[in-house]
């Protein structure tokens, strides 16, 4: 069943600007009209920020032999996109873009799972194409909105179609920039169990928990890692594994901001690809004495546990936490973590 939900008029015209004069001249009605009459059969594929021809063919190898090429001129589909529009979308294929992750999207917005189960939507991607993208919903672990907020020139380039997304800019350019303004980026998780992998040369922040930005661009945390078992994977550059957050004071016994440690109680973060002398771990106390660090699993890994750390709750209650594992560094049994002199008022970095 042919379905054109994926088609984005504005983006199509930004990628094929010579179509606009034909619209203005009344030769065709719209970019969509051009695509359905000419572009689809001609193999045009730049119809959406969230469809990538190369990704679709690579992630759906079963259809490659049905797509026309110089060596296969009689194949039934002009492109992978042609297949997706005719069949793949209704089949619920979701591996269509580096900027969309079906598993993440459904965990990030768990209310959607029941609508996929009952057939209201073929997939989370169908919801994202029809509603989520327009509403600015998060589609993968790269925190798109924060990146664009910090880099308005990139946001402008995305708006006019130079890049599909901020994440595309980061993959192509930002991740390789060691100098300002492209030295910080944030990867984040959901309120469930996540695997979050960062990449980039410098100052990559890796969160396992879920947060949003308020109207002022300030982070508002929606989970603190309780009952979460997250895997945080560093890249080849300078990574910061974020295991704590500063939250505002609420008056009463907590009038000033405090640093809340993630993963207190059930749950912990598994840290992979940690490089001592390059990477850092952000903890929730100014005193490293509030933690104990020791080898486990026959000295293969390194555990970080609380040692009299204040246990702050969102409503302001607190107690002291002892012996609670908040993180395990895989392959870190021989590491010696120590506090680093990085300016911060109520947290500490170790490395």
N, C-alpha and C positions, 0 to 999 in steps of 0.2 A: 504493500500500500504506500503510494507516494506521499511523503509528508515534508513540508517545507518549514517546520517550526524552527529549524536551525538557521534559517536565512535571516541575516541582519542587513537591512537596507542601507543604513548609514555606513556600516563597515564595508560593504560591497562597493559602494561608490567611492570610498576612500582608497580602495585597492585598485579599482578600475576607473580612474577619473574621466577617461574619455567617453564613458557612458553618459555622464551628466549632460553634455551638450546635445546628445540625441534626445534626451528627455525634454530639455528646454525647447528643442525644435519641434517637439510633438511627434517624433518618429517612433518612439516607444513611450509607454506610460510611466515606467518606473524601473529601478534597478531590478526589482523582482520580476517584472515583465521581461526585461532583457535576459535575465538568467534562465527563466523557464523556457523562453523561446530559442535562445541561442547559447548562452553561457554553459548550461549544464551539459549539453551535447558536445560542446567544444572542449570540455574538460577543465573549465574554470573551477577553482576550489577555494578561493579566498572569500568565503561567504559569512564567516563568523569568527569572532575572537576565540571561540572555544571549539573549533574544529581545525585539525592539522592533518593534511593528506599523508604526510610521511609517517606520522604517529599512528594513524588509523591503519595503514597498510602493514606497519611493523607489528602492531599489537593484535591484528586480526589476519594472520598469515593465510587463513583458509580462503580468503577472497582474492588474493593477489593474482592468481591465474585467470581470474575472470575480468581483470581490468586491462583495457587496451593499452598496448605499448607498440613501438615500432616492430618488435619481434613477435607480437601477438595482436595483429591489427583487427582481427575478427572477434575479439572478446566482447561480451555483452555490455560491459559498463565502461563509460568514458573515463571514469576516475573512481577512486575509493569513495569520494563524496557522492558520486552518482549512485553507487551501491548503498551508501548510508541513507540517502534520501528515499530510495525505493524500498529498501528492506531493513537495513541495519538499525535505524532509529526505532522502528516498531518491534524489532527483535530484542530491543533492550541492550544493544551494544553500547558500552560506556567508555571504552578505551579509545578515545578520539582526540585527546589533547593532553599535553604535558601540564596544562593549567587546570585540569579537573581530575579529582580522585573520588570515585564512587564510594569507596568504603569510608573515607574521611567525611564526605558530605552527609552520609546517612548517620554517622556517629555524631557529627556536629549538630545535626538537626534531627534527633531521634523520632520526633513526631511524624516524620515522613515515612518511616519504615512501614507502618501499618497501611499507608496509602499505596505503597509499592506492592505490599503483600496482597491487598485486595484488588489490585489491577487498576486503581484510579490513575496511577502513573506506571508506565512500563519500567521505569528506573528512576533513580534519583536524578540522573542527568536530564531526563525529560522535564522534571520539575524545575531544575536549574535553568534550562534553556527557556522555558515558558515564563518563569517567575523569578527564580533565585538570582540570576545574573543581573536583571533589572533592579532588584532590591539590594544589590551589593552583598549578597551572602558569601561566606567564605567557602571556597571550593577545594582547597588543599592546604598543606601545612605552611606554605609561604604566606606571611601576613601581608597580603597585597595592599590593603588600605593604609597600613602604617608606612609602608615603603613609599607610596605615592604622596602621602601627607608630608613626609620628610624631604621628598625630592620633587618639588612642583614642576620642574622642567621636564622630568620624566612623565609626570601626570599629563602635561600638555601634549607630549609626543604620543602618549597612548590615546588621548582623546581624538587626535587627528588621524590615527591609524598608522603612525610610523612603527609602533609596536602594538602587538595585540593586547598585552598586559604589562604591568610592572614586572611581573616575574620573568617575562620574556626578555625585557631589558636587562634584568639582573643576570639571567643565564648567559646572555651574549656579551655584556659589558661590565655591569656593576660588580659581579663577583671577583673580577680580576683587578679592580681598582684599589691600590693600597693607600691612596690619599683622599682627603676630603673632596666632595661630600659623600663618596660611596664607600664608607668603611663600616657601616653597621646595617645589619639586616636581622629580622626576627623570624624564626620558625616556631610554630606552636602546635599544641595538640587539642584534644577535646576533653570532656569530663569523663571519658572512658579510658580504656587501655589503648595506648598509641605507640607507634614507632615513628619517631621524628628524626629525620636525617638532615643535617645542615651542610652547606657547602659554601665556599668563598674564601678569599685569601686572608681576611682580617675582620675581627670584631663581629663574629657571627654568634648571635644569641639563640640558644636552643632551649625552648620550654616544652614540657610535657603536658602542661595544664592549659585550660581554656581561658581566654580573656577577650574583651572587646575594647574598643575605644569609645569614650563618651564624646559629647559635642565639643569638648575642649581638647580632644586628642589625648586625654589621659587614660591610662590603662585601668580597666575595671575587671578584676579577676572573678570568674564565674566558677572556678574550681580551684582547690588547693592541694590536690593530689591524694586526698583521703580515699582509700579503696581503689586507687589507680595503680597499675603496674605498667609503667611506661619504659620504653627503650629509647634512649637519646644517643644518637650516633654523630660523632664529629666528622669533619672533613679533613682536608689536608692543610687548611689554614688555621687561623687563630680562633678557636671556639671558646665560648663561655656557656657552660651548662648551668642554667638558671634554676636553682632549687629554693628560692625564696622571693618574696615580693614585699614592697613597702605599701602599707595600707593606711588610710587616714585615721586620725584619732576619732573617737566617738563620744568623748566626754566622760564624765564620771571617773572611774578608775583608769581610763585610757584616754586622756585628753590630747595626747600628742601622737604623731604617726609612729607605728611600730613595724618591724620587719617580721613577717609571718613565714615560718618555715613550711615548705611544702612537704608532703608525704609523711606527716606525723600521723600516728595511728596505722591502721592497715594500709598497705601499699608502699612502694618504693620505686625509685628510678634506677634502671640499669644503664650505666654509662659505658659506651663502647668507643673505641678509637680515641682514647684520652692520651695526649702527648704532654708529658711533664716538661716544664720550661717554656711551653707555648700556650697551652690551654689553661683555662681557669674554671673553678666551680664557685658559684655564688651561694653562700649559706646565710642563714637568717639570724645571726648573732654577731656582735662586734668582738666577742671573745671566742677564740678557737677552743678554749678550755671547756666549752659547753658541748663538745663533741669528742667521741673516741673513734679512733681509726685503727683497724687491725686486719691482718690477712685472714681469709677464709677459703674454703674449698681447696684444702691441701696447699695453701699459700699461693694459689693461682690468682685469686681476685682480692679486692680490697673493699671492706665494708666501712660505711660511715654511719655511726649511731649517735643518738642524743645522749647527753651526760649532764642532766640538770638544766636542760633548755626550757625556757618558758613556752608553754603550750597555749598560744593565743587562739581563741575561737572567734568567728566573725562577729558575734554579739558582745564581745569584750571580756568574757570569762577567761580565766587562765589557770594553769597549774604547771608543775614541773614535769618534764618528760625525761625518762632514763631508759637506756637500752633499746630504743626504737630505731630500727634500721630505716634510714631515709634514702640511702643510695648504695649501690654496689658498682665498683669500677671493674669491669671485666678485664682480666689480664693485668691488673694493677697490684698484684700481691707484693711486688718489690718496690712500689712507689713510697716515697716519703713526702706526704703533703705538708705544706707549711703556709701560714698566712702571708699574703702579699700586700705590699704597701700601695693600695689603690684607694684614692679618697672616697670614703663613704661614711655616712653618719651612723647608720644603724644596722649595717650588714658587714660581712667580711668575705673576701675572695681568698681562695686557696689554690695552690698549684704546685 
